[in-house]
Amino acid sequence: MTDQELQALVEEISLTYFKRPFLHRAYFNKRLKTTGGRYHLKDHNIDINPKMADNRETLIGIIKHELVHYHLHMNGHSGKHNTVEFKRLLQQVGGSRYAPRVERNYKYEYQCSKCGQKYYRQRRIDTRRYVCSKCHGKLKLLTAK
């Protein structure tokens, strides 16, 4: 999906579910790693994690979520997640509350020998020095790619 196709999809969803036009830019941002999308308060643009475009239902849910921020802010309301207006509008349009976890390629996988908590790391850590953050148990290396 290209940025132009995303822009058209956002405009269509805005008119269909919110009955108001989306008058700003929507584009993919490769730098988003852990979030599904982001609404910018200053310029009112929306950027979307391109990894979310793999599943159309997920993408539509994220677009609805960001459009809730957009339309609340444009109407003078707070677009924060904890407000009643945000929760109500998000439920009305059927947007997703959270983005699904993005699969990342980690090189090392560690597990606590006491509580079983797993840790995924890009770099190798010294298991004699670092311990589990929950129970302070010893870590053991499970896999190294």
C-alpha positions as CSV (number, residue, x, y, z in Angstrom):
1,M,0.0,0.0,0.0
2,T,1.3,3.4,-0.9
3,D,1.0,6.7,0.9
4,Q,-1.6,7.9,-1.6
5,E,-3.7,4.7,-1.0
6,L,-3.4,5.3,2.7
7,Q,-4.5,8.9,2.3
8,A,-7.6,7.8,0.3
9,L,-8.5,5.1,2.9
10,V,-8.2,7.6,5.8
11,E,-10.4,10.1,4.0
12,E,-13.0,7.4,3.2
13,I,-13.0,6.1,6.8
14,S,-13.4,9.6,8.1
15,L,-16.4,10.4,6.0
16,T,-18.0,7.0,6.6
17,Y,-17.7,6.7,10.4
18,F,-17.2,10.3,11.5
19,K,-19.3,12.1,8.9
20,R,-16.6,14.7,8.6
21,P,-13.7,15.1,6.2
22,F,-10.1,14.5,7.0
23,L,-8.4,17.6,5.6
24,H,-4.7,16.8,6.4
25,R,-2.0,14.3,5.5
26,A,-1.8,10.6,6.3
27,Y,1.4,8.7,5.5
28,F,3.5,5.7,6.5
29,N,6.4,6.3,8.9
30,K,9.0,3.5,9.0
31,R,10.5,4.9,12.2
32,L,7.5,3.9,14.2
33,K,8.5,0.6,15.9
34,T,6.2,0.0,18.9
35,T,3.1,2.0,18.1
36,G,0.5,1.5,15.4
37,G,0.1,5.2,14.5
38,R,0.4,8.7,15.7
39,Y,-1.6,11.9,15.5
40,H,0.4,15.1,15.5
41,L,-1.2,18.0,17.5
42,K,0.7,20.8,15.8
43,D,0.1,20.0,12.1
44,H,-2.8,17.5,12.5
45,N,-1.2,14.9,10.3
46,I,-1.4,11.1,11.0
47,D,1.4,8.7,10.5
48,I,1.0,5.0,10.5
49,N,3.4,2.1,11.1
50,P,3.8,0.4,7.8
51,K,3.9,-3.0,9.5
52,M,0.3,-2.5,10.4
53,A,-0.7,-2.5,6.7
54,D,-0.2,-6.3,6.5
55,N,-3.6,-6.9,8.1
56,R,-6.4,-4.7,6.7
57,E,-8.7,-5.0,9.7
58,T,-5.9,-4.0,12.1
59,L,-5.0,-1.1,9.8
60,I,-8.6,0.2,9.8
61,G,-8.8,-0.1,13.6
62,I,-5.7,1.9,14.0
63,I,-6.8,4.5,11.5
64,K,-10.1,4.9,13.4
65,H,-8.2,5.3,16.7
66,E,-6.0,8.1,15.2
67,L,-9.1,9.7,13.6
68,V,-10.8,9.8,17.1
69,H,-7.8,11.8,18.3
70,Y,-8.0,14.0,15.2
71,H,-11.8,14.8,15.3
72,L,-11.9,15.4,19.1
73,H,-8.9,17.8,18.8
74,M,-10.4,19.6,15.8
75,N,-13.7,20.0,17.8
76,G,-11.9,21.6,20.8
77,H,-12.1,18.5,23.0
78,S,-9.2,16.7,24.7
79,G,-7.9,13.8,22.6
80,K,-6.4,12.0,25.5
81,H,-7.0,8.3,26.0
82,N,-8.4,8.5,29.5
83,T,-11.3,11.0,28.7
84,V,-14.9,9.9,28.5
85,E,-15.3,11.5,25.1
86,F,-12.4,9.5,23.6
87,K,-13.6,6.2,25.0
88,R,-17.2,6.8,23.9
89,L,-16.3,7.9,20.3
90,L,-13.8,5.1,20.0
91,Q,-16.4,2.5,21.0
92,Q,-19.0,4.1,18.6
93,V,-16.8,3.8,15.5
94,G,-15.3,0.5,16.5
95,G,-11.7,1.5,16.6
96,S,-8.9,-0.5,18.3
97,R,-7.8,0.5,21.8
98,Y,-4.4,-0.9,21.4
99,A,-2.2,-1.8,18.4
100,P,-1.1,-5.5,18.2
101,R,2.5,-6.3,19.0
102,V,4.8,-6.1,16.1
103,E,7.0,-9.1,15.6
104,R,10.6,-8.1,16.0
105,N,13.7,-10.1,15.3
106,Y,15.7,-10.5,18.5
107,K,19.0,-12.2,18.6
108,Y,19.0,-13.4,22.2
109,E,16.3,-14.9,24.3
110,Y,16.7,-15.1,28.1
111,Q,14.5,-16.7,30.8
112,C,14.5,-16.3,34.5
113,S,15.2,-19.7,36.2
114,K,13.0,-18.7,39.2
115,C,9.8,-17.2,37.8
116,G,10.0,-18.0,34.1
117,Q,9.9,-14.4,32.8
118,K,11.3,-14.1,29.3
119,Y,13.5,-11.3,28.0
120,Y,14.3,-10.6,24.4
121,R,17.5,-8.6,23.5
122,Q,19.4,-7.4,20.5
123,R,22.7,-7.6,22.3
124,R,24.2,-10.2,24.5
125,I,24.1,-9.5,28.3
126,D,26.3,-10.8,31.1
127,T,24.1,-13.3,33.0
128,R,26.5,-13.2,36.0
129,R,25.8,-9.4,36.4
130,Y,22.1,-9.0,35.3
131,V,19.2,-10.6,37.1
132,C,15.4,-10.8,36.6
133,S,13.6,-7.5,37.1
134,K,10.7,-9.1,38.8
135,C,12.1,-11.6,41.3
136,H,15.9,-11.0,41.0
137,G,16.4,-14.6,39.9
138,K,19.2,-15.8,37.7
139,L,18.9,-15.5,33.9
140,K,19.8,-18.2,31.5
141,L,20.3,-17.9,27.8
142,L,17.7,-19.9,25.8
143,T,18.5,-19.1,22.2
144,A,21.1,-17.1,20.3
145,K,20.6,-16.5,16.6
